[in-house]
Amino acid sequence: MDICPVCNLKPVLKPHKVCFHCYEKIERSYNSPREIFEKSQEKQRLEWLEKGEILSQETIERNINFAMKDEAETWGRIVGDGLSAVFIMIEAIDEQEPSIIFHCRRIAFMHDLIHQLNPSLFFPATDEEIDNFMQAASDFWNGQISESERQKAKIEFSTILEDKKPSDWTAVSVLHWMINLQGHFDWMWFQWFECIYDAIVGELSDEIWIELFQKHFKDEIMQWACS
């Protein structure tokens, strides 16, 4: 019997990769009751009213139906042929407040992640050059090198391996993210692991993702499962 890798307590509910409890818990966040959408539309109606504009009941109903349909379709795409444990772990960890201390743990995770990826993704950078760059990133976030030293490491590594299209995320992008400041990321700072996963989707097996998440964020995942 396969045990759910998220909570490590209950049997997996086929065809999903997680148990019924974890499935149901995440499903609730993607299948909001109609009342939620009604409250949102009522707030919008009042905002329009303050500006002297009328939001008709017909428009309100159309907006509610559209939002509910869109959420249901999103959930359908997420589930696909079976809900992934990796997806739930990403949701659970990205819920955490991204303090500097927590970000240092994210950097440690990325260090291990990069080592799991095919080295050809980082050509022509050598393993030693990549390791030196990741060490500089780790040292900076842990307060062991200065901002000027961070900038120097970033510039030097960019001459070896440039992130040519920052808008098109790749494994190279993920590597460069390790040393960038919070201001570089905007909303990405709060959806960190979702962005990493999207950048290298298909490069690693679910088993490796799960192993890394359990190594670095076991408590956070368990807290999510048991809350």
Secondary structure, 3 states (H helix, E strand, C coil): CCECCCCCCCECCCCCCCCHHHHHHHHHCCCCCHHHHHHHHHHHHHHHHHCCCCCCHHHHHHHHHHHHHHHHHHHHHHHCCCCCHHHHHHHHHHCCCCCHHHHHHHHHHHHHHHHHCCHHHHCCCCHHHHHHHHHHHHHHHCCCCCHHHHHHHHHHHHHHCCCCCCCCCCHHHHHHHCCCCHHHCHHHHHCHHHHHHHHCCCCCCHHHHHHHHHHHHHHHHHHHHHC
